[in-house]
Amino acid sequence: MPVFRGDVRAGDAAAVRELVHATGFFSEEEVAVAQELVDAFISYGPDSTYRFVFAEAREGLRGYTCYGRIPLTRSSFDLYWIAVRPECQGVGLGRRLIELTEAAVRGDGGTQLFADTSSRPRYLPTRAFYRRLGYEPAAEFADFYAPGDNKIVYSKRLVAAA
Ligand SMILES: CC(C)(COP(=O)(O)OP(=O)(O)OC[C@H]1O[C@@H](n2cnc3c(N)ncnc32)[C@H](O)[C@@H]1OP(=O)(O)O)[C@@H](O)C(=O)NCCC(=O)NCCS
């Protein structure tokens, strides 16, 4: 069972790069950006926009989320990234990561969380995952990523913890 943590450690940028690559879902450019978000935190610390939830087992990083308050908004947050290692998918780790991320966002005063994804058939499981977790499609931008590849923005309102 992985241990969950929010602090960022020296090896995390390389581990995120390897994990995101291993999913087979992301382009080289996207893999590089995923790593850069960790590097941004390591460079700027809490002044960085980015926050993380890491799921770590003895074998290494099993999954993670990257999220943060959207600059120039009071309490809207973006889920910049979520990924679970292929051999660890389908057993509830993604759900746990989202739940912990939502709790952290609420703790930071967030009232809604947005998640962008692609309309390509490849992302059908990802879209099913977001729906299952209570995210509703809020907007769609035609041909955003590439001609024929729309951006779908999912959102979820977060009720303040009692
Ligand atoms: C999307 C992703 C993070 C989901 O993580 P996961 O650990 O496989 O998901 P879980 O096992 O926690 O599933 C959570 C819920 O979503 C549902 N779900 C997951 N995949 C599904 C699918 N293909 N179809 C229908 N429902 C699905 C599960 O049934 C589960 O519901 P339950 O908790 O009520 O039983 C993971 O598959 C992944 O890393 N995918 C590749 C990267 C990616 O797409 N990232 C998002 C970029 S936009």
The ligand as an SDF file (V2000), in Angstrom:
LIG
                    3D

 48 50  0  0  0  0  0  0  0  0999 V2000
   -6.9770    8.2580  -15.1570 C   0  0  0  0  0  0  0  0  0  0  0  0
   -6.1960    7.5300  -14.0740 C   0  0  0  0  0  0  0  0  0  0  0  0
   -5.4450    8.5470  -13.2130 C   0  0  0  0  0  0  0  0  0  0  0  0
   -7.2050    6.7560  -13.1910 C   0  0  0  0  0  0  0  0  0  0  0  0
   -6.4960    6.1330  -12.1230 O   0  0  0  0  0  0  0  0  0  0  0  0
   -6.8990    4.6550  -11.6020 P   0  0  0  0  0  0  0  0  0  0  0  0
   -6.0830    4.3600  -10.4050 O   0  0  0  0  0  0  0  0  0  0  0  0
   -6.8150    3.6950  -12.7470 O   0  0  0  0  0  0  0  0  0  0  0  0
   -8.4520    4.8700  -11.2090 O   0  0  0  0  0  0  0  0  0  0  0  0
   -9.2460    4.1320  -10.0240 P   0  0  0  0  0  0  0  0  0  0  0  0
   -8.9250    2.6770  -10.0330 O   0  0  0  0  0  0  0  0  0  0  0  0
   -9.0100    4.8590   -8.7410 O   0  0  0  0  0  0  0  0  0  0  0  0
  -10.7450    4.3660  -10.4850 O   0  0  0  0  0  0  0  0  0  0  0  0
  -11.5760    5.3310   -9.8390 C   0  0  0  0  0  0  0  0  0  0  0  0
  -12.9930    5.2140  -10.3720 C   0  0  0  0  0  0  0  0  0  0  0  0
  -13.0170    5.5360  -11.7700 O   0  0  0  0  0  0  0  0  0  0  0  0
  -13.6300    4.4640  -12.4780 C   0  0  0  0  0  0  0  0  0  0  0  0
  -12.9380    4.2350  -13.7420 N   0  0  0  0  0  0  0  0  0  0  0  0
  -11.6000    4.1790  -13.9390 C   0  0  0  0  0  0  0  0  0  0  0  0
  -11.3450    3.8790  -15.2250 N   0  0  0  0  0  0  0  0  0  0  0  0
  -12.5670    3.7090  -15.8120 C   0  0  0  0  0  0  0  0  0  0  0  0
  -12.9890    3.3400  -17.1240 C   0  0  0  0  0  0  0  0  0  0  0  0
  -12.1070    3.0550  -18.0730 N   0  0  0  0  0  0  0  0  0  0  0  0
  -14.3140    3.2780  -17.3740 N   0  0  0  0  0  0  0  0  0  0  0  0
  -15.2270    3.5090  -16.4240 C   0  0  0  0  0  0  0  0  0  0  0  0
  -14.8810    3.8770  -15.1510 N   0  0  0  0  0  0  0  0  0  0  0  0
  -13.5770    3.9470  -14.8700 C   0  0  0  0  0  0  0  0  0  0  0  0
  -13.4400    3.2270  -11.6120 C   0  0  0  0  0  0  0  0  0  0  0  0
  -14.4380    2.2590  -11.8650 O   0  0  0  0  0  0  0  0  0  0  0  0
  -13.4970    3.7700  -10.2190 C   0  0  0  0  0  0  0  0  0  0  0  0
  -14.8280    3.8700   -9.7690 O   0  0  0  0  0  0  0  0  0  0  0  0
  -15.1830    3.3740   -8.2560 P   0  0  0  0  0  0  0  0  0  0  0  0
  -14.1050    3.9480   -7.3630 O   0  0  0  0  0  0  0  0  0  0  0  0
  -16.5030    3.9710   -7.9850 O   0  0  0  0  0  0  0  0  0  0  0  0
  -15.1460    1.8870   -8.3200 O   0  0  0  0  0  0  0  0  0  0  0  0
   -5.2080    6.4910  -14.6610 C   0  0  0  0  0  0  0  0  0  0  0  0
   -5.9210    5.5520  -15.4260 O   0  0  0  0  0  0  0  0  0  0  0  0
   -4.1000    7.0940  -15.5150 C   0  0  0  0  0  0  0  0  0  0  0  0
   -3.0310    7.4410  -15.0190 O   0  0  0  0  0  0  0  0  0  0  0  0
   -4.3390    7.2130  -16.8350 N   0  0  0  0  0  0  0  0  0  0  0  0
   -3.3320    7.6900  -17.7650 C   0  0  0  0  0  0  0  0  0  0  0  0
   -3.0220    9.1390  -17.5640 C   0  0  0  0  0  0  0  0  0  0  0  0
   -4.2370   10.0560  -17.6900 C   0  0  0  0  0  0  0  0  0  0  0  0
   -5.1420    9.8210  -18.4650 O   0  0  0  0  0  0  0  0  0  0  0  0
   -4.1840   11.1390  -16.8860 N   0  0  0  0  0  0  0  0  0  0  0  0
   -5.1690   12.2020  -16.9680 C   0  0  0  0  0  0  0  0  0  0  0  0
   -4.6620   13.1960  -17.9880 C   0  0  0  0  0  0  0  0  0  0  0  0
   -5.9000   14.2730  -18.5830 S   0  0  0  0  0  0  0  0  0  0  0  0
  1  2  1  0
  2  3  1  0
  2  4  1  0
  2 36  1  0
  4  5  1  0
  5  6  1  0
  6  7  2  0
  6  8  1  0
  6  9  1  0
  9 10  1  0
 10 11  2  0
 10 12  1  0
 10 13  1  0
 13 14  1  0
 14 15  1  0
 15 16  1  0
 15 30  1  0
 16 17  1  0
 17 18  1  0
 17 28  1  0
 18 19  1  0
 18 27  1  0
 19 20  2  0
 20 21  1  0
 21 22  1  0
 21 27  2  0
 22 23  1  0
 22 24  2  0
 24 25  1  0
 25 26  2  0
 26 27  1  0
 28 29  1  0
 28 30  1  0
 30 31  1  0
 31 32  1  0
 32 33  2  0
 32 34  1  0
 32 35  1  0
 36 37  1  0
 36 38  1  0
 38 39  2  0
 38 40  1  0
 40 41  1  0
 41 42  1  0
 42 43  1  0
 43 44  2  0
 43 45  1  0
 45 46  1  0
 46 47  1  0
 47 48  1  0
M  END
$$$$
